[in-house]
Each structure stands twice: as C-alpha cells, then as structure tokens.
Amino acid sequence: MFSGDAALQPSLAREDGAKLLGQTMGLVAITAGLFAVGAYLGRNLSSNTTWLWFIAAFVCLVSMNFASRTSEQLAVFLLFGFGVLMGLAVAPAISYYAHANPRAVWESGGATGLFIAGFGAAGYATRRDLSAYVRYFFWALVALIVFGIVLIFVEIPHGSLIYSVLGLVIFAGFTMFDFQRLRKTKDIRTAPLLAASIFLDILNVFLFFLTLFGNGRE
C-alpha cells in the first residue's frame, strides 16, 4: 500500500504541474490579448497621459499581490485590468512605430515569440536552480534603468542599441527564472501572479525588439 501511494505522488505532482502550466499560459494569452485591445483603444492618446496609465497599471499589479492571498477571482480580474492599462500606457509608442515603420512591429512580435519560447523552454527544462541568480538580474535591471535615464540627457553613440541588447540579455534571465518557477510551483492559486511575471517578460522583450528593429531602419 505504501509503495502504491509513493508511486501515485509523482503522478499527481505532474498532473498539478500540467494544470498550473495550462492555466498560467492561458491567463498570459488572455492578458496579452487585452493588452492588444488597450493598445488599439489608446492609439490616438497623447503621450503626455502615458504616466497616468502606468501608475494605474502599477496599482493593479501591487493590488494583485494582496488579492491573490484572499481571492483568486479578484487577482485574475486585476491581472486582466493590468493588461488593458499597460496597453493604453504603451499605445503612443506602438502607434508611432506602426505609422513610421509597421514592419518593425510585426518583426518584433515574431522575434518576441521565438525569444520567449526558446528561453522559456530552457528555463522550464533546466535543473540548475536559477533563484541564486535573481539578485544579479535585479541589480542589472536597476543599472539598465539608470543607463536609460542617462540616455535621456546624454547622447551616447549607439546608446539605444546598447540599451536594447542589454535589456534582452537581462530578460532572458528573468524569462528562464519565471518559467522555472512555473515548473517548481504546484499551488494553482499562484497562476495569476506567475502569469503577470511572464506577461511582463513578454512585454519588455517586445519593446526592446521594437526599439532594435524600429530604430535600425530609421
């Protein structure tokens, strides 16, 4: 009887893992679709209002962390709201590239899909514990943000290219880590938070590629 229960546990763990993977990626897909809706609705918005949508999206993200402890349905609702608000926030930038260089938008979307699929699969499959590297990813991201602020005031040759390439390297690490968390976590209630993290990876990678492809042909 004991050996039968022991054999059943890995099977149940795999079933829970598959369920979490399916639910999380389903939430990511819906959030990405709502992001596209927000970007379309905000295509004519002024870039001066961008910061308002970013603040609202940040509030949704923070609220989601608290909501996930009490109500999974509320966390999912906030996740979807986060997707729409982020679409509105970046709509002016996407609209600019869609008019100036529409090919760059499609190329960025395709490159993002391949990037996330590749590094996501690598992170999901690797046995090396990537949590030890998260601190380095975080501080590298902080340094990148500082570098981005410097670029606003100081003209650096190929600055945007350097910024985008470094960003892609950093988010390759974050993507691998988030997909590894998806494999290691068994609690289905964490699906909205995992979906938010993966969606943010996808969004940032897309914006970095958009900068690369868009500025490369100006």
N, C-alpha and C positions, 0 to 999 in steps of 0.2 A: 504493500500500500504506500509506503514511504517513497519507494523508488518511482511509483507511478505519479505521485504528486510532484516529485522533483523533476520528472520529465515534462510534466504539464506546465510548470512555471516558465521555462524559456519560451514555450509556445504562446502562452498568454502575454508575455513581455513583448514578443514580436508582433502580436495582434494589436496590443496597445500602441506600440510604436508606429505601426502602419496607420492606425486610426488617427493618431496625432499628426503624422505627416500629411495625410489626406486632408484633414480639417484645416491645418495651418496653411497649406498651399492653396486650398480653396478660398480661405479668407484673404490671402495675399492677392489672388486673382481678382476677387471682387473689389478689394481696396484699390488695386491698380485701375480697374475699370471706372470706379468712382473718381479716381484722380483724373482720368482722361475726361470725364464729364465736367469736372471742375475746371480743367484747363480750357475746355471748349467754351463753357459759360463765361469764363473770365478773359476770353481772347481780346476783348476790346477795353479791358480795365486799364486804368492808368498805373504806371509802375510806382507812382507815389503812394498807392494804397497797399503795396505788397507787404510792408511790415505789419500791417493790421492783420492780414490773413495768416502770416507766420506766427504772430502772437496767439491768435485763436487756435491754430493748429497745435502749438506748444501746450496750451491749456488742455486741449483734448488728450494729448499724449500723457501729460502728468496725471490728469484725472483717470486715465485708463489704468495706470499703475495701482491706484487706490480701488477703483471699481472692480478690478479682477479678483480682489480678495473677498468680495461680497456678492457680486452678480456678474456672471459670465455674459449674460444678455446685454447688460449695460456696457460692459467692456467692448463687446462686438459693435454696439451702436456707436461708441466713441471712436473705435477704430475706423469705421466707415466715414464718420464725420471728419476724422483726421485726413483721410484720403481726399475727400472733396475740398477741404480747406487748403491742403497742400497744392492741389491742382489750381485753385484760384491764386495762390501765392506765386507760383512759378509761371502762370499763364502769360504774363507780358514777355518773359524771356523766350518761352516756346513760340509765342506768336511772332516775335521778332525773327527768329531763325526760320520759321515756317514761311515767312514772306521773303526774307533775304536769301535763304538757301534751303529750300524744302527738302532737297535730297539729304542734307545733313541730318534732318530729323529722323528719316527712315533708316539711314545707316546707323545712327546712334541707337535706335530701338533694336535693330538686329544685332549689333555688337553687344548691347547690354544683355540680350537673351543668351548669347553664346558665353559671355563672361560669367553670368550668374550660374548657368548650367554647368560650366566647367569647374569653377571654384567651389560651387555648392556641392557638386558630386564629390570633389576631392575632400572637402571638409566632412561630409557625411560618412565617407568611407575610411578616412584615416583613423588609426588607433592612437596616434600621438595626442596627448592632452594639450589642446590649444589654449586652455584657460590661462596657462602660465604666460602667454604672450599678449593677453588682452591689455595689460597695463602699458606695454610698449605701443600697441596700436592706438590706445587712447592718447598718450602723450605725443605720438606722431601726428595725430589728428589735431591736437591743440596747436602744435608747431605749424601745421599746414594752414590753420585758420589765421594765425599771426602773419604768416607769409602772404596770405590773401589780402589782409588789411594793408600790409606794406605795399603790395602791388597797386592799391588804390592811389597811393600818394607818390610812389617812386616808380619810374619806368625802368624795368629790367628787361634786357633783351630776351625774347622767347619766354617771358615770365609766365604767360598763360599756359604755354605748352608744358613748362616745368611743373606748374601747379596741378594741371590735369593729370599728368603722368604719375606724380607722387600720390595724388588722390586715388587713382586707380590701384596703385600698389597697396595703399593703406586699406582700402575697402575690399581688396582681395582677401586680406587677413580677416577683416570683420565678417565677410561672407562665409568663409570657411568656418569660423568660430560659431556663427549663428546656426549654420546647418549641422555642425557637430552637436550643438545644444539640442537641436531638433531630434537627433538620434538618441541622445542620452536621457532626455527628459521623457517621463512616462505619464505625467499628470496632464490630462486632456484640458484642464482648466487654464493651462498656460498658453493655449493656442493663440488667443488674441495678442498677447504680448510678443510671442515669437513671430507672429505674422507682422506686427508693427516693425520689429527689428529688421526682418528680411525685406519688407517693403522699403524701409529707409535705405538699406544697402542698394536695392534696385534703383531707387530714385537718384541717389548720389552718383552711382555709376553712370546712369543715363545722362545726367547733367555734365559729368566730366567728359564723356564721349561727345556730347553735343558741343562743348567748347572746342574739343580737338578737331572734329570734322567741320564745324561751322567756321572757326577762325582759320582753319587750314586752307580754305578756298576763297577767303576774302581778298 
